[in-house]
C-alpha cells in the first residue's frame, strides 16, 4: 500500500507506507527569469538537482556552474549552495534530497 503526500510539482507523489517516514524526498521547482527559489543555504544529508527545462547557474561555495536541461549535479549540501535563473526563460528542475 502507498500513502500520498502533497509535494510541490509532483502529483500524485506516492510513498510506500512500509517505509519509515520519507527517507528520500523529491520535488520540482520552477523559477522565472532573473529569479531564484531561495538564497544560498546549507543543510545536512545529500542533495541532487536535475534540470528538466532551461539553463540555471548552480552556485556552491562561491563557484558557479551552468546546468542545462538534461544535466544534473549531486553534491554535499553542507556546502553553501543555491540555484539561480540568470537566463531569459523559465527553468524547471527536480530536487532530490536524502536526509
Backbone bond lengths (Angstrom), bond angles and torsions (degrees), N, CA, C in turn:
res aa  C-N    CA-C-N  psi(-1)  N-CA   C-N-CA  omega(-1)  CA-C   N-CA-C  phi
1 X - - - 1.447 - - 1.533 109.43 -
2 X 1.303 114.21 154.65 1.459 121.27 -179.89 1.522 110.01 -126.34
3 X 1.323 114.34 153.46 1.455 119.23 170.97 1.525 106.94 -115.09
4 X 1.316 115.90 152.89 1.463 120.73 -177.99 1.521 109.57 -105.39
5 X 1.332 115.89 131.47 1.459 122.18 176.89 1.518 109.00 -109.13
6 X 1.311 117.37 152.24 1.461 123.09 175.34 1.529 107.38 -89.00
7 X 1.323 115.76 106.56 1.460 122.33 -175.15 1.523 109.16 -125.44
8 X 1.320 116.68 137.17 1.464 122.82 -179.16 1.523 111.44 -58.08
9 X 1.337 115.91 120.32 1.455 121.91 172.12 1.508 116.75 83.58
10 X 1.342 118.86 -4.16 1.468 120.89 -178.65 1.527 108.66 -129.78
11 X 1.322 116.30 119.91 1.464 120.40 177.95 1.523 108.86 -146.86
12 X 1.291 119.85 124.90 1.465 124.09 -3.91 1.525 111.28 -79.87
13 X 1.312 115.90 154.24 1.467 123.76 174.01 1.515 104.96 -113.10
14 X 1.315 115.53 104.65 1.459 121.59 -175.40 1.516 110.13 -105.92
15 X 1.322 115.80 140.95 1.454 120.37 178.64 1.523 108.24 -133.65
16 X 1.309 115.91 135.87 1.465 122.12 -179.70 1.524 108.65 -59.05
17 X 1.302 117.01 122.64 1.471 119.28 -176.90 1.519 112.66 -70.36
18 X 1.340 117.17 -9.63 1.468 119.37 175.30 1.526 111.87 -78.38
19 X 1.326 116.43 -13.04 1.464 119.83 177.69 1.518 109.54 -79.14
20 X 1.308 116.12 147.98 1.460 121.82 178.22 1.527 108.43 -85.05
21 X 1.317 117.27 107.98 1.463 120.98 179.87 1.515 111.85 71.14
22 X 1.324 116.28 -138.53 1.458 123.60 178.85 1.527 107.95 -128.50
23 X 1.358 118.00 84.37 1.470 120.39 -173.92 1.528 113.95 -68.18
24 X 1.316 116.87 -18.18 1.455 122.49 177.29 1.525 106.82 -139.03
25 X 1.326 117.28 128.24 1.463 121.67 -177.85 1.523 110.14 -116.02
26 X 1.331 116.18 140.26 1.462 122.32 174.58 1.523 108.38 -132.02
27 X 1.325 116.80 147.68 1.454 121.68 166.84 1.521 108.35 -156.42
28 X 1.322 115.79 164.29 1.456 121.24 179.36 1.513 108.56 -115.64
29 X 1.319 115.57 130.45 1.462 121.95 178.91 1.522 109.76 -113.53
30 X 1.316 115.71 147.10 1.457 122.93 173.80 1.521 107.44 -123.48
31 X 1.332 116.26 137.56 1.459 121.12 -178.63 1.523 108.42 -133.77
32 X 1.316 115.95 130.84 1.461 122.31 179.00 1.529 110.47 -72.22
33 X 1.329 116.81 160.83 1.464 120.19 176.86 1.523 111.41 -53.51
34 X 1.324 116.22 136.09 1.454 121.86 178.77 1.519 114.65 79.73
35 X 1.332 117.61 2.03 1.464 120.20 -176.35 1.510 113.68 -111.08
36 X 1.311 113.58 -179.90 1.468 121.09 173.52 1.516 106.73 -150.14
37 X 1.317 116.88 154.64 1.465 119.77 -177.01 1.524 111.53 -74.38
38 X 1.323 118.54 -29.93 1.466 123.33 175.85 1.519 108.58 -168.12
39 X 1.335 118.06 162.20 1.464 119.72 179.74 1.530 111.24 -67.42
40 X 1.340 117.73 162.35 1.463 119.91 175.90 1.530 110.51 -51.49
41 X 1.329 115.81 140.57 1.459 121.57 -174.08 1.532 109.84 -151.31
42 X 1.324 115.88 177.58 1.471 123.42 178.95 1.520 108.61 -137.92
43 X 1.317 115.90 152.37 1.465 122.10 173.46 1.521 108.37 -166.53
44 X 1.307 116.37 173.01 1.460 120.93 -178.23 1.518 112.70 -83.04
45 X 1.311 115.82 -177.20 1.458 123.13 176.48 1.511 112.87 88.16
46 X 1.332 115.16 -149.60 1.457 124.59 176.66 1.515 106.61 -132.66
47 X 1.346 117.35 151.28 1.461 119.30 -177.61 1.523 110.23 -144.65
48 X 1.330 115.02 151.64 1.460 121.98 175.46 1.521 108.73 -142.44
49 X 1.332 116.10 146.70 1.461 123.39 171.03 1.521 106.60 -117.08
50 X 1.328 116.29 138.76 1.466 121.33 171.90 1.522 107.27 -128.13
51 X 1.327 116.64 119.87 1.460 121.91 -177.27 1.529 110.74 -78.31
52 X 1.315 115.75 120.47 1.463 121.65 177.71 1.529 111.22 -90.32
53 X 1.343 116.04 -42.56 1.469 121.29 -179.04 1.520 109.86 -145.53
54 X 1.322 115.45 142.85 1.459 120.57 172.48 1.515 114.54 89.32
55 X 1.331 114.14 -165.75 1.462 123.17 -177.02 1.524 108.28 -133.97
56 X 1.322 117.25 125.60 1.462 122.13 -177.07 1.521 110.30 -123.81
57 X 1.327 114.50 159.47 1.455 121.47 174.27 1.520 107.72 -106.00
58 X 1.324 115.65 114.77 1.461 122.57 177.87 1.524 107.53 -92.27
59 X 1.326 115.89 126.56 1.464 122.11 179.82 1.520 108.96 -114.22
60 X 1.331 115.98 132.54 1.462 120.05 175.31 1.524 108.46 -145.81
61 X 1.323 115.87 119.62 1.465 122.72 -178.99 1.527 112.73 49.12
62 X 1.326 116.94 41.47 1.458 120.77 176.96 1.513 115.52 83.82
63 X 1.332 118.45 -2.43 1.465 122.39 174.82 1.522 108.07 -95.13
64 X 1.336 117.45 146.48 1.458 122.21 -178.73 1.522 110.07 -122.40
65 X 1.341 115.74 134.49 1.460 122.43 -179.63 1.526 108.25 -134.65
66 X 1.325 116.61 139.01 1.458 120.93 177.57 1.523 109.09 -90.00
67 X 1.342 115.78 131.49 1.462 122.38 176.01 1.523 108.79 -116.30
68 X 1.320 116.86 130.07 1.463 123.25 178.96 1.527 109.13 -107.54
69 X 1.328 116.44 164.43 1.466 121.33 176.32 1.529 109.69 -52.36
70 X 1.319 115.97 134.67 1.462 121.79 -178.84 1.517 113.80 91.23
71 X 1.325 117.70 -4.66 1.465 121.36 179.57 1.526 109.91 -107.02
72 X 1.326 115.16 156.92 1.452 120.40 179.52 1.510 111.59 -143.83
73 X 1.319 114.89 169.30 1.460 121.64 177.99 1.528 108.31 -146.00
74 X 1.317 116.71 138.50 1.466 123.68 174.04 1.518 106.10 -117.53
75 X 1.347 116.79 132.76 1.459 119.06 -172.96 1.522 111.37 -151.71
76 X 1.316 114.35 168.88 1.462 122.88 176.69 1.527 107.58 -86.25
77 X 1.335 119.07 108.77 1.464 120.87 -175.87 1.527 114.28 -74.14
78 X 1.335 117.68 1.84 1.457 119.38 172.38 1.526 110.10 -76.12
79 X 1.352 115.91 -14.09 1.464 121.24 172.29 1.534 107.38 -82.24
80 X 1.315 117.93 145.44 1.458 122.84 179.32 1.533 108.54 -63.44
81 X 1.347 116.63 120.55 1.460 120.15 -173.49 1.527 111.80 -143.09
82 X 1.322 115.30 161.28 1.450 122.30 175.81 1.518 110.46 -172.97
83 X 1.329 115.59 170.13 1.459 122.05 -179.31 1.524 107.50 -133.83
84 X 1.319 116.87 128.27 1.463 122.08 -178.53 1.516 110.01 -123.74
85 X 1.329 115.18 151.42 1.453 120.95 175.32 1.523 107.87 -105.14
86 X 1.320 116.19 96.75 1.461 121.56 178.70 1.523 111.47 -95.73
87 X 1.333 117.05 10.93 1.462 121.34 -178.47 1.530 110.28 -94.56
88 X 1.321 116.14 -174.74 1.465 121.58 -179.45 1.529 112.11 -102.59
89 X 1.333 117.57 6.59 1.464 121.82 -179.83 1.532 109.12 -128.63
90 X 1.321 117.75 156.41 1.467 120.00 177.49 1.528 111.63 -63.54
91 X 1.327 116.00 156.50 1.471 121.38 173.18 1.514 108.91 -120.91
92 X 1.330 115.20 152.06 1.469 122.99 172.31 1.522 106.69 -132.44
93 X 1.329 116.08 133.53 1.454 119.47 179.59 1.520 110.62 -147.08
94 X 1.320 114.74 152.18 1.453 121.36 177.61 1.521 108.50 -97.45
95 X 1.315 115.92 136.12 1.457 122.90 174.16 1.516 107.21 -107.67
96 X 1.314 116.67 131.49 1.465 122.22 176.76 1.524 106.80 -124.21
97 X 1.324 115.22 123.11 1.476 121.66 -177.25 1.517 110.23 -123.67
98 X 1.320 114.81 138.22 1.462 120.65 168.21 1.516 106.92 -121.33
99 X 1.320 116.61 114.67 1.471 119.41 -178.11 1.525 112.76 -58.65
